[in-house]
Amino acid sequence: MSEPGGWNAPDGWGGPTQPPRSPYGQPEQPAGPPPSGSSAPAGSQPPPYGSQPPQYGSQPPPYGSQPPPWGYRPPEVKPGVVPLRPLGLGELLDGAVSVVRRYPRPTLGLAALVSLVTTLLNVLLMLTAFEPFFSLDTAALEQGDTAAFEDAIGGAVIGGALSVVLALLSGAVLTGVLTAVVGKAVLGETVSFGQVWGEVRPLLLRLVGLALLVLLIVYGVLLVAIAVGAVLVAIGGPVLLLIALPLWLAGAAAGVYAYVRLALAPCVLVLERAKIGASLRRSGTLVKGDWWRVFGILLLTAVIGGFVSQIIQIPFAVLGAGSPTALFDPEADVLAARSLIVSSIGAGIAAALVTPFTAGVSALLYVDRRMRAEGLDVALTAAASARP
């Protein structure tokens, strides 16, 4: 399922090949003969009943030693931004912030680069989509000719939809790129902008394809439900609305369910070097059995990110604000265009600052799910201990 490289051995970031865990969370010891030098000689008889079992190389505790106190916990291993054990909600959020603080150049630098390209494309797209409003003939509109106005609305809706798709694609690509930084940050390794870019650059086409496929799956389910419900209402009128409304709600719920099941796919693609289809299946496997927890963490992260993003965009919205009728005033074209440009710039800056946090939470959530389901913390602890 995975290609060589990435988070594979010896770091233990490959597929689910980690040692099994006992019910107490510790790795089970492999079955086999005792260590060399301590086994019984060939042909010897088993010890008699009631005798003590042999101690393979172990020494009895010294006389008078005290057991550890009640509630004693061994010191946890934390070579990087998070401890190498299953993580709580606060540790996920704090770990994402720590990634940005410890690695500002690769995180904020890559986010700024992607955001700059996205903002330029978004400005061109929005200006093209809203250009018919700037040249709208208000005299014809006052006389009841609404054909040009309807065409302008249609172009604006298409432009807005394309802008949303562009934002979703850039966010998915940036999440995959920043996941590589988190992979190093978990083990406390140093990483530069060039190293991250060189590692992720061969995967960019896969990330774009993965983002498009997830977008098609999630919104395709919702659009099919909306279309079927609209046909029912058109055929049967308000009577069939009682059937269409639950259908729409079911479509929305199915879209949310699919999004959460596939949310870890970019992390799998980057850290395990998996193909697109394998990444989607692997994400569903990791989320299975813990869907509600993953959903709650992603929802809380989105709320925090959206709140911070709105705060960042408020000054730009005030700066570019104009008259509510600016789009219909032929003399206010420059003001309307400036408002769109300033708003897009504010959205780009907000994305550059917020996306590293949300991407970090998603990547750490992937690590947490693997530690809980596959005992990845054992392999990571061994990898951290083996480092000089």
C-alpha positions as CSV (number, residue, x, y, z in Angstrom):
1,M,0.0,0.0,0.0
2,S,2.9,2.3,0.7
3,E,6.0,3.1,-1.1
4,P,9.4,3.1,0.4
5,G,10.5,6.3,2.2
6,G,8.6,8.8,4.1
7,W,7.5,7.7,7.6
8,N,8.6,4.1,7.1
9,A,11.2,2.1,9.0
10,P,13.2,2.7,11.0
11,D,11.1,5.6,12.2
12,G,8.0,3.4,12.2
13,W,5.7,5.7,10.1
14,G,4.8,3.1,7.6
15,G,1.6,1.0,7.5
16,P,0.1,-0.9,10.4
17,T,3.0,-3.2,11.0
18,Q,3.7,-2.3,14.6
19,P,4.0,-4.9,17.4
20,P,0.7,-5.9,19.1
21,R,-0.2,-4.3,22.4
22,S,-1.4,-6.0,25.5
23,P,-4.6,-4.9,27.2
24,Y,-2.5,-2.7,29.5
25,G,-1.1,-0.7,26.6
26,Q,2.4,-2.2,26.6
27,P,3.9,-4.1,23.7
28,E,3.6,-7.8,23.9
29,Q,6.9,-9.7,24.1
30,P,7.5,-11.9,21.0
31,A,7.3,-15.7,21.6
32,G,10.5,-17.6,21.2
33,P,13.4,-19.1,23.1
34,P,15.1,-17.3,26.0
35,P,18.1,-15.2,25.4
36,S,21.3,-16.9,24.5
37,G,23.5,-17.9,27.5
38,S,20.6,-18.4,29.9
39,S,18.7,-21.3,28.4
40,A,18.7,-24.8,29.9
41,P,21.2,-27.3,28.4
42,A,19.9,-29.7,25.8
43,G,18.3,-32.9,27.1
44,S,17.6,-31.5,30.6
45,Q,14.5,-32.3,32.4
46,P,11.9,-29.7,33.5
47,P,12.3,-28.4,37.0
48,P,10.3,-30.3,39.7
49,Y,6.9,-29.2,40.9
50,G,7.1,-26.2,43.3
51,S,10.6,-25.1,42.2
52,Q,11.2,-21.5,41.2
53,P,11.2,-20.7,37.5
54,P,14.6,-19.7,36.1
55,Q,15.4,-16.0,35.9
56,Y,16.8,-15.3,32.5
57,G,19.5,-12.8,33.2
58,S,17.4,-10.9,35.7
59,Q,18.8,-10.0,39.2
60,P,16.7,-9.9,42.3
61,P,16.0,-6.5,43.8
62,P,18.5,-5.5,46.5
63,Y,17.6,-6.2,50.1
64,G,15.5,-3.5,51.6
65,S,14.6,-1.8,48.3
66,Q,11.2,-0.1,48.3
67,P,8.6,-0.5,45.5
68,P,7.6,2.7,43.7
69,P,5.0,4.8,45.5
70,W,1.3,4.5,44.8
71,G,0.3,6.4,41.7
72,Y,3.9,6.7,40.4
73,R,4.2,7.3,36.7
74,P,7.4,6.9,34.7
75,P,8.5,10.1,32.9
76,E,6.8,10.4,29.5
77,V,8.9,10.5,26.4
78,K,8.5,13.9,24.6
79,P,11.3,14.5,22.1
80,G,9.2,16.9,20.0
81,V,6.0,19.0,20.3
82,V,3.8,16.3,21.8
83,P,4.4,13.3,24.2
84,L,4.6,10.0,22.5
85,R,1.4,8.5,23.8
86,P,-2.3,8.9,22.9
87,L,-3.1,12.6,23.0
88,G,-5.9,14.6,24.6
89,L,-7.8,17.5,23.0
90,G,-5.7,20.2,24.7
91,E,-2.5,18.5,23.7
92,L,-3.6,18.4,20.1
93,L,-4.4,22.1,20.0
94,D,-1.3,23.1,22.0
95,G,0.9,20.8,19.8
96,A,-0.4,22.5,16.6
97,V,0.5,25.9,18.1
98,S,3.9,24.6,19.1
99,V,4.6,23.4,15.6
100,V,4.1,26.9,14.2
101,R,6.2,28.4,17.0
102,R,9.1,26.0,16.6
103,Y,9.1,25.9,12.8
104,P,7.9,29.3,11.7
105,R,9.8,29.3,8.4
106,P,8.6,26.1,6.9
107,T,5.0,26.5,8.3
108,L,4.3,30.2,7.8
109,G,6.6,30.4,4.8
110,L,4.8,27.6,2.9
111,A,1.4,28.9,4.0
112,A,2.3,32.4,2.8
113,L,3.5,31.0,-0.6
114,V,0.3,29.0,-1.2
115,S,-1.8,31.8,0.1
116,L,-0.1,34.4,-2.3
117,V,-0.8,32.2,-5.3
118,T,-4.4,31.6,-4.2
119,T,-5.1,35.2,-3.5
120,L,-3.9,36.3,-6.9
121,L,-6.0,33.7,-8.6
122,N,-9.0,34.6,-6.4
123,V,-8.7,38.3,-7.2
124,L,-8.6,37.7,-10.9
125,L,-11.6,35.3,-10.6
126,M,-13.7,37.6,-8.6
127,L,-13.0,40.7,-10.7
128,T,-14.0,38.7,-13.8
129,A,-17.1,37.3,-12.2
130,F,-18.3,40.7,-10.9
131,E,-17.4,42.7,-13.9
132,P,-20.9,42.6,-15.4
133,F,-22.2,44.4,-12.2
134,F,-19.7,47.2,-12.8
135,S,-21.1,47.8,-16.3
136,L,-24.8,47.2,-15.5
137,D,-27.2,49.6,-17.3
138,T,-29.2,51.0,-14.4
139,A,-31.6,52.8,-16.7
140,A,-32.6,49.6,-18.4
141,L,-33.0,48.0,-15.0
142,E,-35.3,50.8,-13.9
143,Q,-37.5,50.2,-17.0
144,G,-37.9,46.5,-16.1
145,D,-35.2,44.9,-18.3
146,T,-33.7,42.4,-15.9
147,A,-31.9,40.1,-18.4
148,A,-28.5,41.7,-17.9
149,F,-29.0,41.7,-14.1
150,E,-29.9,38.0,-14.1
151,D,-26.8,37.2,-16.2
152,A,-24.7,39.2,-13.8
153,I,-26.1,37.2,-10.9
154,G,-25.4,33.9,-12.6
155,G,-21.8,34.9,-13.3
156,A,-21.3,36.0,-9.7
157,V,-22.7,32.7,-8.4
158,I,-20.4,30.7,-10.7
159,G,-17.4,32.9,-9.7
160,G,-18.2,32.5,-6.0
161,A,-18.5,28.7,-6.4
162,L,-15.1,28.6,-8.2
163,S,-13.6,30.7,-5.5
164,V,-14.8,28.3,-2.8
165,V,-13.4,25.3,-4.8
166,L,-10.1,27.1,-5.1
167,A,-10.0,27.8,-1.4
168,L,-10.8,24.2,-0.6
169,L,-8.1,22.9,-3.0
170,S,-5.5,25.2,-1.6
171,G,-6.4,24.3,1.9
172,A,-6.1,20.6,1.2
173,V,-2.7,21.0,-0.6
174,L,-1.4,23.2,2.2
175,T,-2.6,20.6,4.8
176,G,-0.6,17.9,3.0
177,V,2.5,20.1,2.8
178,L,2.4,21.1,6.4
179,T,1.9,17.5,7.5
180,A,5.5,16.8,6.5
181,V,6.6,19.5,9.0
182,V,4.5,17.8,11.7
183,G,6.1,14.5,10.9
184,K,9.5,15.9,11.8
185,A,8.2,18.0,14.8
186,V,6.8,14.9,16.6
187,L,10.3,13.5,16.9
188,G,11.9,16.9,17.5
189,E,13.9,16.8,14.3
190,T,15.1,20.0,12.6
191,V,13.7,20.8,9.2
192,S,14.1,23.7,6.7
193,F,11.8,25.2,4.1
194,G,13.8,23.6,1.3
195,Q,13.7,20.2,2.9
196,V,10.0,20.2,3.3
197,W,9.4,21.5,-0.2
198,G,11.7,18.9,-1.7
199,E,9.9,16.2,0.2
200,V,6.4,17.2,-0.8
201,R,6.9,18.6,-4.3
202,P,6.7,15.1,-6.0
203,L,3.3,14.6,-4.2
204,L,1.6,17.9,-5.3
205,L,-0.3,16.3,-8.2
206,R,-1.5,13.5,-5.9
207,L,-2.6,16.1,-3.3
208,V,-4.6,18.1,-5.9
209,G,-6.2,14.9,-7.2
210,L,-7.0,13.7,-3.7
211,A,-8.5,17.1,-2.9
212,L,-10.7,17.0,-6.0
213,L,-11.8,13.5,-5.3
214,V,-12.8,14.2,-1.7
215,L,-14.6,17.4,-2.9
216,L,-16.5,15.3,-5.5
217,I,-17.5,12.6,-3.0
218,V,-18.5,15.0,-0.2
219,Y,-20.4,17.5,-2.2
220,G,-21.6,15.0,-4.8
221,V,-23.7,13.2,-2.2
222,L,-25.2,16.5,-1.0
223,L,-25.9,17.7,-4.6
224,V,-27.6,14.4,-5.5
225,A,-29.9,14.7,-2.5
226,I,-30.7,18.3,-3.3
227,A,-31.5,17.5,-6.9
228,V,-33.7,14.5,-6.1
229,G,-35.6,16.6,-3.5
230,A,-36.0,19.5,-5.9
231,V,-37.5,17.1,-8.6
232,L,-39.9,15.7,-6.0
233,V,-41.1,19.2,-5.0
234,A,-41.4,20.2,-8.7
235,I,-43.5,17.1,-9.5
236,G,-45.7,16.9,-6.4
237,G,-45.7,20.4,-5.1
238,P,-45.6,21.3,-1.4
239,V,-47.0,17.8,-0.5
240,L,-43.8,16.1,-1.3
241,L,-41.8,18.6,0.6
242,L,-42.3,16.4,3.6
243,I,-40.2,13.8,1.8
244,A,-37.7,16.2,0.2
245,L,-36.8,17.9,3.5
246,P,-35.6,14.7,5.3
247,L,-33.8,13.7,2.1
248,W,-31.9,17.0,2.1
249,L,-31.0,16.5,5.8
250,A,-29.9,12.9,5.1
251,G,-27.7,14.2,2.2
252,A,-26.1,16.8,4.4
253,A,-25.4,14.2,7.1
254,A,-24.0,11.8,4.6
255,G,-21.7,14.5,3.3
256,V,-20.4,15.3,6.8
257,Y,-19.9,11.7,7.6
258,A,-17.9,11.2,4.4
259,Y,-15.8,14.3,5.0
260,V,-14.8,13.1,8.5
261,R,-14.0,9.5,7.3
262,L,-11.7,11.0,4.6
263,A,-10.2,13.8,6.6
264,L,-6.9,12.1,7.4
265,A,-6.3,11.1,3.7
266,P,-3.8,14.0,3.0
267,C,-1.8,13.0,6.0
268,V,-1.7,9.3,4.9
269,L,-0.6,10.4,1.4
270,V,2.3,12.5,2.6
271,L,3.6,10.5,5.6
272,E,3.1,7.0,4.2
273,R,3.6,7.8,0.5
274,A,0.4,6.1,-0.3
275,K,-1.6,6.3,-3.6
276,I,-4.8,8.3,-3.7
277,G,-7.2,5.3,-3.4
278,A,-5.1,3.7,-0.7
279,S,-5.0,7.0,1.2
280,L,-8.8,7.3,1.2
281,R,-9.2,3.7,2.4
282,R,-6.6,4.1,5.1
283,S,-8.2,7.3,6.4
284,G,-11.5,5.5,6.7
285,T,-9.8,2.6,8.6
286,L,-8.2,5.0,11.1
287,V,-11.3,7.0,11.7
288,K,-13.5,3.9,12.0
289,G,-14.6,3.3,15.6
290,D,-13.7,6.9,16.7
291,W,-15.8,8.9,14.3
292,W,-17.5,11.1,16.9
293,R,-14.3,12.1,18.6
294,V,-12.6,12.9,15.3
295,F,-15.7,14.9,14.2
296,G,-15.8,16.9,17.5
297,I,-12.1,17.8,17.2
298,L,-12.3,18.8,13.6
299,L,-15.5,20.9,14.3
300,L,-13.8,22.7,17.2
301,T,-10.7,23.3,15.2
302,A,-12.9,24.8,12.4
303,V,-14.7,27.0,14.8
304,I,-11.5,28.3,16.4
305,G,-9.9,28.8,12.9
306,G,-13.0,30.6,11.6
307,F,-13.2,32.9,14.6
308,V,-9.6,33.9,14.3
309,S,-9.9,34.3,10.6
310,Q,-12.8,36.7,11.0
311,I,-10.9,38.8,13.5
312,I,-8.0,39.1,11.1
313,Q,-10.3,40.1,8.2
314,I,-12.3,42.7,10.0
315,P,-9.8,45.6,9.4
316,F,-9.6,44.7,5.7
317,A,-13.4,44.6,5.5
318,V,-13.6,48.1,7.1
319,L,-10.9,49.3,4.8
320,G,-12.6,48.2,1.7
321,A,-16.2,48.9,2.7
322,G,-18.2,51.0,0.4
323,S,-21.8,52.0,-0.3
324,P,-24.3,49.2,-0.4
325,T,-25.3,50.4,-3.9
326,A,-21.7,50.6,-5.2
327,L,-22.1,47.6,-7.5
328,F,-25.0,49.3,-9.3
329,D,-23.4,52.8,-9.5
330,P,-21.4,53.2,-12.8
331,E,-19.3,55.9,-11.1
332,A,-18.3,53.5,-8.2
333,D,-16.5,50.8,-10.2
334,V,-13.1,51.6,-8.7
335,L,-14.5,51.5,-5.2
336,A,-16.2,48.2,-5.8
337,A,-13.1,46.7,-7.3
338,R,-11.0,48.0,-4.5
339,S,-13.4,46.4,-2.0
340,L,-13.1,43.0,-3.7
341,I,-9.3,43.2,-3.8
342,V,-8.9,44.3,-0.2
343,S,-11.2,41.6,1.0
344,S,-9.4,39.0,-1.0
345,I,-6.1,40.2,0.5
346,G,-7.5,39.9,4.0
347,A,-8.8,36.4,3.3
348,G,-5.3,35.4,2.0
349,I,-3.5,36.7,5.1
350,A,-6.0,35.0,7.4
351,A,-5.5,31.7,5.5
352,A,-1.7,32.0,5.8
353,L,-1.9,32.5,9.5
354,V,-4.8,30.1,10.4
355,T,-4.2,27.2,8.0
356,P,-0.9,26.1,9.7
357,F,-2.9,25.6,12.9
358,T,-5.7,23.7,11.4
359,A,-3.3,21.6,9.3
360,G,-1.3,20.9,12.4
361,V,-4.3,19.6,14.3
362,S,-5.2,17.3,11.5
363,A,-1.7,15.9,11.2
364,L,-1.5,15.4,15.0
365,L,-4.9,13.8,15.0
366,Y,-3.6,11.3,12.4
367,V,-0.6,10.5,14.7
368,D,-3.0,10.1,17.7
369,R,-5.2,7.7,15.8
370,R,-2.3,5.6,14.9
371,M,-0.9,5.6,18.4
372,R,-4.3,4.5,19.7
373,A,-5.1,1.9,17.1
374,E,-1.7,0.6,16.0
375,G,0.7,1.2,18.9
376,L,2.7,3.7,16.9
377,D,3.9,5.3,20.1
378,V,6.0,2.2,20.8
379,A,7.8,2.5,17.4
380,L,8.2,6.3,17.8
381,T,9.7,5.9,21.3
382,A,12.1,3.3,20.0
383,A,13.1,5.6,17.1
384,A,13.6,8.6,19.5
385,S,15.7,6.5,21.8
386,A,17.9,5.3,19.0
387,R,18.7,8.8,17.9
388,P,22.2,10.1,19.0
